[in-house]
Amino acid sequence: MASSDPNKRPRPGPWPPAAESAAMPPTTWAKKTGFRPKFSGETNASDSAQIGIQQQSTRRRESDTNLDLEAGRVRPRQEKVNGETTGEKDKPPVRKRRDSDGGGVAKSTNGQAVGTTATAEPAAAATTAAAAQQPARRVSRNEEVLDVLPQIVDDDGFMSRHSHMKYELRDTPGLVPIGLYGFQHYLSILGSLILIPLVIVPAMGGNYEDTSNVISTVLLMSGVTTLLHTSFGSRLPLIQGPSFVYLAPALAIINSPEFLALKGNKFKHIMKELQGALIISSAFQVILGYSGLMSVLLRLINPVVVAPTVAAVGLSFYSYGFPQIGTCLEIGAVQILLVIFFSLYLRKISVLGHRVFLIYAVPLGLAITWAVAFLLTAVGVYSYKGCDVNAPVSHIISDHCRENIPKMKHCRVDALHALGSAPWFRFPYPLQWGMPVFHWKMALVMCVVSIISSVDSVGSYHASSLLVASRPPTPGVLSRGIGLEGLCSLLAGLWGTGTGSSTLTENVHTIAVTKMGSRRAIELGACVLIVLSLIGKVGGFIASIPDVIVAGLLCFMWTMLTALGLSNLRYSEAGSSRNIIIVGLSLFLSLSIPAYFQQYGITPKSNLHVPSYFQPYVVASHGPIRTNFGGLNYILNTLLSLHMVIAFLVAVILDNTVPGSRQERGVYVWSDPETAKREPAVAKDYGLPFRVGKLFRWVKWVGL
């Protein structure tokens, strides 16, 4: 029986005592390895092995009581001393350490402030005595920190400057640094800007001149829409451009049965069909954003939904990647190996403080492989006597030429021909391909795809805001950004880029690697793109990239897109069996169900008149759904053959019907509008310029 003498009772103090804690051996594998369960990525994984068991228990007890999920700030702790309640301000101030020492207060990956990571208050010195005996692990300058980065909490409890970023959202360091970092940012995602036209224009039957003109149009629209988005959209430093989300439905429309029978140059005819579908779908996206419906849909969109949906976009093109590389293996394989070598094995090498090989892996790999292919073409390796690469296949009689023409088409660099067909100066103008053609079945397919594009942008907005902004945007700011993306896609449809405009997912990786989040740098780079779009020779030069090099770059870009999509799971409890099953089912069914639709009705004797890597996109002509309504057959067969649509449907249904806590699901935490209005930093980050916001104060669902 416990003693009742109050004088003999043990005095309250830190538990367990430091000495006992140091002597007590870890009893489980979790304690031996320093593993801690994380909800929404509350702490930096790199610090987990250095933090003592005592700090873990203290942090878990304090995180629920000291964290305001709605306001995103840390509530002052209150303790009783001699029967009186004291606030945080009565306690000794927290000693702040440099970011390299792992100090400060960690900001969860979902936009919330959590407890201390490596610093200890004087009042808890006895509790952390055992952990303090071991030297803290210092973070190397060359070590990558992409997900969870240390932050500092100011006196008011809000997150202060992101010490890991060189330039933040509103920084204006000067014209030279802005120009340098803006050029670096655009160059690092060059592949995302130029590769889609190199795929869809040849698929539509276009020649070098058509490809050059479309590339110039894409550069112009990317520059204009980026300026619009950084000024009147989400105002985050996100480049707008042709999205891979629109590539699969565009290929499905290009390979529609009614277009397969067209003879000659069918490029303009199909482009006008794509323009009509994009204009209607962009109008739908404008309504989705500016009406406030997107704020309602946000309740259904969580990391467990975003992750498999975006990942399925990258996985859906597996049938195009290596089959194209195999047509010229000596060039395509070298392209992939170079990009892998630069981005992985040389990623920590810095030149003048910049990780050149990691940042410029794609441009460097493209330049080297392109130069090698050009030299091989110049010395005549891919020239065969009596064979003309531009001759129609029906006119080729020699078996020798029939065997070597495919290698000539895929390996040769005909830069002179591409440059010769492009003018020096050309201004892309609206309706340059003619009046758009509207078909409701193609427009409905694109409307569904615009929802997928909006889901992709939600993840990009959230991840980038945690890197460069003071707080995540409000639901109104997010709706405003989606609405403006609809307007940008409308412009892309009018000018004729072939695909809709959206936030490029690769922005998040580029910002994390380059540590450059200045809005001004992105805007200056957008102005440079507009100038380049007026020089026709730039488009002609890019159009001369061989198909096999394009396929090699796309393999890497789609890999990055898949990985960036799955990285959204760090905002949820990734080890939860609930989330594992939902994500696994979403990804597997997103591959299996479209495969059923794509293979249905195809026999060895089927003559589809399309290359093998485009056969998955002709499903509308042989799909399993065959009702009396041809338009309905087209819509359902096409949509159910798109991997991202299946992944989104499965994930959104399961995530919103299977029980799970907010922490387990990793529900996105957006800033509260009323709280954001009272914070000058948030107003400067997301407020509209030129007093435009005052004109739309009544539209509360698209602002702060």
C-alpha positions in Angstrom: 0.0 0.0 0.0 1.3 3.4 -0.9 2.3 5.6 2.0 -0.2 8.3 3.0 2.4 10.6 4.6 2.5 13.7 2.4 6.1 14.4 3.5 7.2 11.0 2.1 5.5 11.3 -1.2 7.8 11.8 -4.2 7.9 15.3 -5.5 6.5 15.9 -8.9 9.0 16.3 -11.6 10.0 15.1 -15.1 9.1 11.5 -15.8 10.9 9.3 -16.3 14.0 10.7 -14.5 17.0 11.4 -16.7 19.2 8.9 -15.1 16.7 6.1 -15.3 15.9 7.0 -18.8 19.5 6.8 -19.8 20.0 3.4 -18.1 16.8 1.9 -19.4 17.5 -0.1 -22.6 15.0 0.2 -25.5 12.6 -2.7 -25.5 11.1 -2.5 -29.0 12.4 -2.1 -32.5 10.6 1.2 -32.7 12.5 2.7 -29.8 15.8 1.2 -31.0 15.4 2.9 -34.3 13.9 6.1 -33.0 10.8 5.6 -35.1 7.8 7.7 -34.3 4.3 7.6 -35.9 3.7 10.9 -37.8 0.4 12.5 -38.6 0.6 15.0 -41.5 4.4 14.8 -41.3 4.7 16.7 -38.0 8.5 16.5 -37.7 11.5 16.2 -39.8 12.3 12.6 -40.4 16.0 13.4 -40.2 15.8 14.4 -36.6 13.9 11.3 -35.4 17.0 9.4 -34.3 18.4 12.3 -32.2 15.3 13.1 -30.2 15.0 11.3 -26.9 12.0 9.3 -25.8 11.2 11.9 -23.2 10.9 14.6 -25.8 8.6 12.4 -27.9 6.1 11.9 -25.2 6.2 15.6 -24.2 5.7 16.7 -27.8 2.7 14.3 -28.3 1.0 15.6 -25.2 1.6 19.3 -26.2 0.8 19.1 -29.9 -2.9 18.6 -29.3 -3.2 21.4 -26.7 -0.9 24.0 -28.2 -1.9 23.8 -31.9 -4.7 25.8 -33.4 -5.6 23.9 -36.6 -7.9 26.6 -37.9 -5.6 29.6 -37.3 -2.4 27.7 -37.9 -0.7 29.2 -34.8 0.7 27.9 -31.6 -1.4 28.6 -28.5 0.6 29.8 -25.5 1.1 27.0 -23.0 -0.3 27.6 -19.5 1.1 26.0 -16.4 0.3 26.1 -12.7 3.0 27.4 -10.4 2.1 27.6 -6.7 -1.6 27.4 -7.6 -1.4 30.3 -10.2 -1.7 30.0 -13.9 1.2 31.4 -15.9 1.4 32.0 -19.7 4.1 31.3 -22.1 5.3 34.9 -21.9 6.3 34.4 -18.3 8.7 31.5 -19.2 12.2 32.0 -20.4 12.3 32.5 -24.2 13.0 29.6 -26.5 16.6 29.6 -27.6 16.7 29.6 -31.4 19.3 27.8 -33.4 20.4 28.0 -36.9 18.6 25.9 -39.5 21.7 23.8 -40.1 21.6 22.7 -36.5 18.1 21.4 -36.8 16.8 24.0 -34.4 13.6 26.0 -34.3 10.0 24.9 -34.4 9.0 22.5 -37.1 6.2 23.2 -39.4 4.2 20.2 -40.3 4.0 19.3 -43.9 0.3 20.1 -43.9 0.8 23.8 -43.0 0.6 23.6 -39.2 3.1 24.5 -36.5 4.2 21.8 -34.1 6.5 21.4 -31.2 10.2 22.0 -31.0 12.6 19.7 -32.8 16.0 20.1 -31.3 15.9 22.9 -28.7 14.8 22.5 -25.1 13.5 25.1 -22.7 15.4 25.6 -19.5 12.5 24.3 -17.5 12.8 20.9 -19.2 16.6 20.6 -18.9 16.3 17.7 -16.5 14.0 15.8 -18.9 16.4 16.1 -21.8 19.6 15.5 -20.0 20.1 12.0 -21.4 19.4 13.2 -25.0 21.6 16.2 -24.6 24.7 14.1 -23.9 24.7 13.0 -27.5 25.9 15.6 -30.0 23.1 16.8 -32.3 23.4 15.6 -35.9 24.3 18.5 -38.1 22.7 18.7 -41.5 25.1 18.9 -44.3 24.8 21.7 -46.8 24.7 19.2 -49.6 22.0 17.1 -48.0 18.6 17.4 -49.7 15.8 18.7 -47.5 12.7 18.6 -49.7 9.7 17.7 -47.6 9.8 19.0 -44.1 12.0 22.0 -43.4 12.7 23.7 -40.1 10.9 26.9 -39.4 11.1 29.7 -36.8 8.1 30.8 -34.8 7.9 34.5 -34.1 6.7 36.2 -30.9 3.1 36.1 -32.1 3.2 32.4 -32.7 3.1 32.6 -36.5 5.6 31.1 -38.9 8.3 33.6 -39.8 10.8 33.6 -42.7 11.6 30.3 -44.3 15.3 30.0 -43.5 15.9 27.3 -46.1 14.7 29.4 -49.1 17.1 31.8 -50.8 14.2 34.0 -52.0 10.6 33.9 -50.9 7.4 34.9 -52.5 7.6 38.6 -52.2 11.4 39.0 -52.3 12.9 41.3 -55.0 16.7 40.9 -54.7 17.6 42.8 -57.8 17.4 42.5 -61.6 20.4 40.3 -62.0 19.5 37.7 -59.4 15.9 37.7 -60.5 17.0 37.2 -64.1 19.4 34.4 -63.2 17.0 32.5 -61.0 14.1 33.0 -63.4 16.1 31.6 -66.3 17.2 28.7 -64.1 13.6 27.9 -63.1 12.3 27.8 -66.6 15.2 25.9 -68.0 14.8 23.2 -65.3 11.3 22.4 -66.5 12.0 22.9 -70.2 10.8 19.4 -71.0 7.3 20.1 -69.6 6.9 23.2 -71.9 8.1 21.8 -75.3 7.5 18.0 -75.3 3.7 17.9 -75.7 3.7 19.7 -79.1 6.4 17.3 -80.2 4.1 14.4 -79.5 0.6 15.6 -80.7 1.5 17.5 -83.8 3.1 14.5 -85.7 0.2 12.4 -84.4 -2.1 14.9 -86.2 -0.1 14.6 -89.4 1.7 17.9 -89.0 5.1 18.7 -90.5 8.1 20.6 -89.2 6.5 23.9 -90.0 3.3 23.0 -88.0 5.3 21.8 -85.1 7.4 24.9 -85.0 4.3 27.1 -85.1 2.6 25.2 -82.3 5.8 25.4 -80.1 5.9 29.2 -80.6 2.2 29.4 -79.6 2.9 27.3 -76.5 5.7 29.5 -75.4 3.6 32.6 -75.9 0.6 31.2 -74.0 2.9 29.9 -71.2 4.3 33.4 -70.7 1.0 35.2 -70.8 -0.9 32.7 -68.6 2.0 32.7 -66.0 1.8 36.5 -65.7 -2.0 36.3 -65.3 -1.7 33.6 -62.7 1.0 35.3 -60.6 -1.0 38.5 -60.7 -4.7 37.6 -60.5 -4.7 33.8 -59.7 -3.3 32.1 -56.7 -0.3 34.5 -56.9 2.1 31.7 -56.1 5.3 31.3 -58.2 3.9 28.6 -60.4 4.5 28.3 -64.1 1.5 27.7 -66.3 1.9 25.6 -69.4 0.6 22.6 -71.4 -0.3 19.9 -68.8 0.3 16.2 -69.2 -3.2 15.8 -67.8 -4.6 16.9 -71.2 -2.3 14.7 -73.3 -4.1 11.4 -73.0 -7.6 12.8 -73.9 -6.0 14.9 -76.7 -4.5 11.7 -78.2 -7.9 9.9 -77.8 -9.6 12.7 -79.8 -6.8 12.7 -82.4 -7.3 8.9 -82.9 -11.1 9.1 -83.1 -12.7 6.9 -85.7 -13.9 9.8 -87.8 -10.4 11.2 -88.2 -8.6 8.0 -89.0 -10.1 7.9 -92.5 -8.9 11.4 -93.3 -6.3 11.7 -96.1 -3.4 14.1 -96.5 -2.5 16.8 -94.0 -5.3 16.5 -91.4 -3.5 18.7 -88.9 -5.7 21.8 -89.1 -8.9 19.8 -89.1 -8.0 17.9 -85.9 -6.6 21.0 -84.3 -9.9 22.9 -84.7 -11.7 19.9 -83.1 -9.3 20.1 -80.1 -9.8 23.9 -79.9 -13.6 23.5 -79.7 -13.4 20.9 -76.9 -10.9 23.0 -75.0 -13.0 26.1 -75.2 -16.1 24.4 -73.7 -14.1 22.6 -71.0 -12.3 25.8 -70.0 -15.7 27.6 -69.7 -16.8 24.8 -67.3 -13.6 25.2 -65.3 -14.1 29.0 -65.1 -17.6 28.3 -63.6 -16.2 25.7 -61.3 -13.7 28.2 -59.8 -15.4 31.6 -59.8 -18.8 30.2 -58.7 -17.2 28.8 -55.5 -18.0 25.2 -56.3 -14.3 24.4 -56.0 -14.5 25.4 -52.4 -17.2 22.8 -51.9 -15.2 20.1 -53.8 -12.2 20.8 -51.5 -14.0 18.8 -48.8 -13.6 15.7 -51.0 -10.1 16.3 -52.2 -7.4 15.1 -49.8 -3.9 13.8 -50.2 -5.1 10.2 -50.4 -7.1 11.3 -53.5 -4.5 13.6 -55.1 -1.6 11.1 -54.8 -3.0 8.2 -57.0 -4.7 10.6 -59.4 -1.5 12.5 -60.3 0.5 9.3 -60.2 -1.8 7.7 -62.7 -1.2 10.6 -65.1 2.5 9.6 -65.3 1.8 5.9 -65.4 -0.7 6.1 -68.2 2.0 6.7 -70.9 4.0 3.5 -70.3 3.0 2.2 -73.8 4.5 5.2 -75.5 7.9 5.5 -73.6 10.2 2.6 -74.3 8.5 1.4 -77.5 9.6 4.7 -79.0 13.1 4.5 -77.6 13.5 1.0 -79.0 13.3 2.5 -82.6 16.8 4.0 -82.0 18.2 2.4 -79.0 21.7 3.8 -79.3 20.3 7.3 -78.8 17.3 6.8 -76.6 19.1 4.6 -74.0 22.0 7.1 -73.8 19.4 9.8 -73.2 17.8 8.0 -70.2 21.1 7.0 -68.7 22.5 10.5 -68.9 19.4 12.0 -67.1 19.6 9.3 -64.4 23.3 9.9 -63.9 23.0 13.6 -63.6 19.9 13.7 -61.4 20.9 10.9 -59.0 24.6 10.2 -59.0 25.8 13.8 -59.5 22.9 15.5 -57.6 25.1 16.7 -54.7 27.8 18.3 -56.8 27.7 22.1 -56.5 29.2 24.6 -58.9 29.3 28.1 -57.4 26.7 27.1 -54.9 24.3 25.6 -57.4 23.5 22.0 -57.9 23.9 22.2 -61.6 23.5 18.5 -62.4 20.3 18.1 -60.3 18.7 21.3 -61.5 19.6 21.0 -65.2 19.5 17.2 -65.5 16.9 17.3 -68.3 18.5 20.2 -70.4 22.0 18.8 -70.0 20.9 15.3 -71.1 18.9 16.8 -74.0 21.8 19.0 -75.2 24.4 16.1 -75.1 22.3 13.5 -76.7 21.0 16.0 -79.3 24.6 17.0 -80.2 25.6 13.4 -80.5 22.7 12.6 -82.8 23.5 15.7 -84.9 27.1 14.6 -85.3 26.1 11.1 -86.3 23.6 12.5 -88.8 26.3 14.9 -90.2 28.8 12.2 -90.8 26.3 10.0 -92.6 25.6 7.2 -90.1 21.9 7.5 -90.7 22.1 8.1 -94.5 21.3 5.2 -96.8 22.0 5.3 -100.5 18.8 5.8 -102.6 16.5 6.3 -99.5 14.6 9.4 -99.0 13.2 9.9 -95.4 10.6 12.4 -96.7 9.2 10.0 -99.4 5.7 8.5 -98.7 5.8 4.9 -97.5 3.7 3.8 -100.5 6.4 5.1 -102.9 9.2 3.1 -101.3 9.9 0.0 -103.3 13.4 -1.1 -102.2 13.4 -3.6 -99.2 16.7 -2.0 -98.1 15.0 1.4 -97.8 11.9 -0.1 -96.1 14.2 -1.6 -93.5 16.2 1.6 -92.7 13.6 4.3 -93.2 12.2 3.9 -89.6 15.8 4.4 -88.2 16.3 7.5 -90.4 13.0 9.0 -89.2 13.6 8.5 -85.5 17.4 9.0 -85.2 18.2 11.8 -87.7 18.5 15.4 -86.7 17.2 17.4 -89.7 17.9 20.8 -88.1 18.5 22.5 -91.5 15.1 21.4 -92.8 13.3 22.5 -89.6 15.1 25.8 -89.4 14.6 26.5 -93.1 10.8 26.0 -92.9 10.5 28.4 -89.9 10.4 32.2 -90.4 12.6 34.6 -88.4 9.7 36.4 -86.8 6.1 35.2 -86.4 3.4 36.4 -84.1 0.9 33.7 -83.0 -2.6 35.0 -83.2 -6.0 33.8 -82.1 -7.8 31.3 -84.4 -4.7 30.9 -86.5 -5.8 27.4 -87.6 -9.4 28.5 -88.4 -12.7 28.6 -86.6 -13.0 25.9 -83.9 -15.3 23.0 -84.4 -17.6 22.0 -81.5 -18.7 18.4 -80.8 -20.5 17.8 -77.5 -19.0 14.3 -77.0 -15.4 15.6 -77.2 -16.3 18.6 -75.1 -17.7 16.4 -72.3 -14.6 14.3 -72.2 -12.5 17.4 -71.8 -14.8 18.8 -69.1 -14.2 15.7 -67.0 -10.4 16.1 -67.6 -10.6 19.7 -66.4 -11.7 18.4 -63.0 -8.7 16.1 -62.9 -6.5 19.1 -63.8 -8.1 21.1 -60.9 -7.3 18.2 -58.5 -3.7 18.2 -59.7 -3.5 22.0 -59.1 -4.8 21.7 -55.6 -1.9 19.5 -54.6 0.6 21.9 -56.3 -0.9 25.0 -54.6 -0.7 23.4 -51.1 2.8 22.0 -51.5 4.3 25.2 -53.0 2.6 27.5 -50.4 4.4 25.6 -47.6 7.7 26.3 -49.3 7.4 30.0 -50.2 4.4 31.7 -48.5 3.6 32.6 -44.9 0.6 30.3 -44.8 -1.4 28.1 -47.1 -4.0 29.9 -49.2 -7.6 30.2 -48.2 -10.3 28.2 -50.1 -11.3 31.4 -51.8 -7.8 32.0 -53.1 -7.6 28.4 -54.4 -11.0 28.8 -56.1 -9.7 32.0 -57.7 -6.7 30.2 -59.0 -8.7 27.4 -60.5 -11.0 29.9 -62.2 -8.1 31.7 -63.7 -6.7 28.4 -64.9 -10.0 28.0 -66.8 -9.4 31.4 -68.4 -5.9 30.4 -69.3 -7.2 27.2 -71.0 -9.7 29.3 -72.8 -6.8 31.4 -74.2 -5.0 28.2 -75.1 -8.0 27.0 -77.0 -8.4 30.2 -78.9 -4.7 30.4 -79.9 -4.6 26.6 -80.6 -1.9 24.9 -78.5 -3.7 21.5 -78.7 -3.9 21.1 -74.9 -5.3 23.0 -71.9 -3.2 25.2 -69.7 -2.6 24.3 -66.1 -0.2 24.5 -63.2 2.9 22.3 -64.0 3.3 19.8 -61.2 7.1 19.9 -61.7 7.1 23.4 -60.2 7.1 22.0 -56.7 10.2 19.9 -57.2 12.0 22.8 -59.0 11.2 25.3 -56.1 12.4 22.8 -53.5 15.7 22.1 -55.4 16.5 25.6 -56.5 15.2 27.2 -53.2 13.9 30.1 -55.3 10.3 31.2 -54.6 10.4 34.8 -55.8 7.3 35.8 -57.7 9.2 38.4 -59.6 11.7 35.9 -61.0 8.9 33.8 -62.4 7.3 36.9 -64.0 10.6 38.0 -65.6 11.1 34.5 -67.0 7.5 34.7 -68.4 8.4 37.9 -70.2 11.4 36.2 -71.8 9.2 33.3 -73.0 6.9 35.8 -74.7 9.9 37.4 -76.5 11.2 33.9 -77.6 7.8 33.0 -78.9 8.0 35.8 -81.5 11.3 34.4 -82.9 10.2 31.7 -85.3 13.6 30.1 -85.5 13.4 29.1 -81.9 10.4 27.0 -82.5 12.0 25.5 -85.6 15.1 24.6 -83.7 13.1 22.8 -81.0 11.0 21.1 -83.7 14.2 19.3 -85.0 14.5 17.2 -81.8 14.3 13.6 -82.9 11.4 11.5 -81.8 13.5 9.1 -79.8 15.1 11.9 -77.7 11.6 13.2 -77.0 10.5 9.7 -75.8 13.6 9.5 -73.6 12.9 12.8 -71.9 9.2 12.0 -71.5 10.1 8.7 -69.7 11.9 10.8 -67.1 9.2 13.5 -67.0 6.5 11.0 -66.5 8.6 9.3 -63.8 8.9 12.6 -62.0 5.2 13.2 -62.3 4.4 9.8 -60.8 6.8 10.4 -57.9 5.5 13.9 -57.2 2.0 12.6 -57.1 2.8 9.9 -54.6 4.8 12.3 -52.5 1.4 13.9 -51.5 1.0 10.8 -49.2 3.5 12.4 -46.8 0.7 14.7 -45.6 -1.3 11.6 -44.5 -0.5 8.6 -42.3 1.2 6.6 -45.0 1.5 3.5 -42.9 -2.2 3.3 -42.2 -3.8 0.1 -43.7 -6.8 2.2 -44.7 -4.6 4.5 -46.9 -2.5 1.7 -48.2 -5.5 -0.2 -49.5 -7.1 2.8 -51.0 -4.0 4.0 -52.8 -3.1 0.4 -53.9 -6.6 -0.2 -55.3 -6.7 3.1 -57.0 -3.4 2.6 -58.8 -4.0 -1.1 -59.7 -7.6 -0.5 -61.0 -6.3 2.6 -62.9 -4.1 0.3 -64.9 -6.3 -2.8 -65.1 -9.7 -1.3 -66.0 -8.4 0.9 -68.9 -6.4 -2.2 -70.1 -9.7 -4.1 -70.4 -11.3 -1.3 -72.5 -8.2 -0.8 -74.6 -7.9 -4.5 -75.4 -11.6 -5.3 -75.9 -12.5 -6.4 -79.4 -8.8 -6.4 -80.7 -7.8 -9.5 -82.5 -4.5 -10.4 -84.3 -6.2 -9.6 -87.6 -7.4 -6.2 -86.5 -6.1 -3.4 -88.7 -6.1 -0.2 -86.7 -3.9 1.9 -89.0 -2.1 3.5 -86.1 1.3 2.8 -84.5 1.3 0.3 -81.6 2.0 3.0 -79.0 -1.2 4.9 -80.1 -3.4 1.8 -80.0 -4.6 2.5 -76.4 -6.2 5.7 -77.6 -8.4 4.2 -80.4 -10.7 2.6 -77.8 -13.7 4.6 -79.0 -13.9 2.5 -82.1 -13.9 -0.9 -80.4 -14.8 -0.4 -76.7 -17.1 -2.7 -74.8 -19.9 -0.2 -74.3 -22.1 -0.3 -77.4 -25.5 1.2 -76.9 -27.8 2.7 -79.5 -26.3 6.2 -78.8 -23.0 6.6 -80.6 -22.1 9.8 -78.6 -22.7 8.1 -75.3 -20.5 5.1 -76.4 -17.7 7.5 -77.4 -17.8 9.3 -74.0 -17.9 6.3 -71.7 -15.4 4.2 -73.7 -13.0 7.1 -73.8 -13.3 8.2 -70.2 -13.1 4.7 -68.8 -10.0 4.0 -70.8 -8.2 7.0 -69.2 -6.1 5.9 -66.2 -6.3 9.2 -64.2 -10.2 9.1 -64.4 -10.4 5.6 -62.9 -7.8 6.5 -60.2 -9.7 9.7 -59.2 -13.1 7.9 -59.1 -11.9 5.0 -57.0 -9.8 7.2 -54.6 -12.5 9.9 -54.1 -15.2 7.3 -53.4 -13.2 5.2 -51.0 -11.5 8.1 -49.1 -14.8 9.8 -48.4 -16.8 6.7 -47.5 -14.3 4.6 -45.5 -14.1 5.8 -41.9 -10.9 7.5 -40.9 -9.7 10.3 -38.6 -8.6 13.7 -40.0 -5.0 12.9 -39.0 -5.1 9.5 -40.7 -6.5 10.9 -43.9 -4.1 13.9 -43.8 -6.9 16.3 -44.6 -5.5 19.5 -46.2 -5.6 22.5 -43.8 -6.3 25.7 -45.6 -6.1 29.2 -44.0 -9.3 30.5 -42.4 -10.5 33.6 -44.4 -11.3 35.7 -41.3 -8.0 35.0 -39.7 -6.1 35.6 -42.9 -7.7 39.1 -43.3 -6.1 40.1 -40.0 -2.6 39.1 -41.0 -0.8 41.6 -43.2 1.7 39.0 -44.4 -1.1 36.7 -45.8 -2.8 39.7 -47.4 0.4 40.7 -49.2 1.0 37.1 -50.3 -2.4 36.4 -51.8 -4.1 39.8 -52.2 -4.9 41.0 -55.7 -2.7 43.9 -57.0 -3.8 47.3 -58.2 -6.7 47.4 -55.8 -8.5 44.9 -57.9 -9.5 43.1 -54.7 -11.6 46.0 -53.5 -13.8 45.8 -56.6 -14.6 42.2 -55.8 -15.0 42.3 -52.0 -18.6 41.0 -52.4 -17.3 37.9 -54.1 -16.1 36.3 -50.8 -15.7 32.9 -52.2 -12.8 33.8 -54.5 -10.7 36.0 -52.2 -9.2 36.2 -48.8 
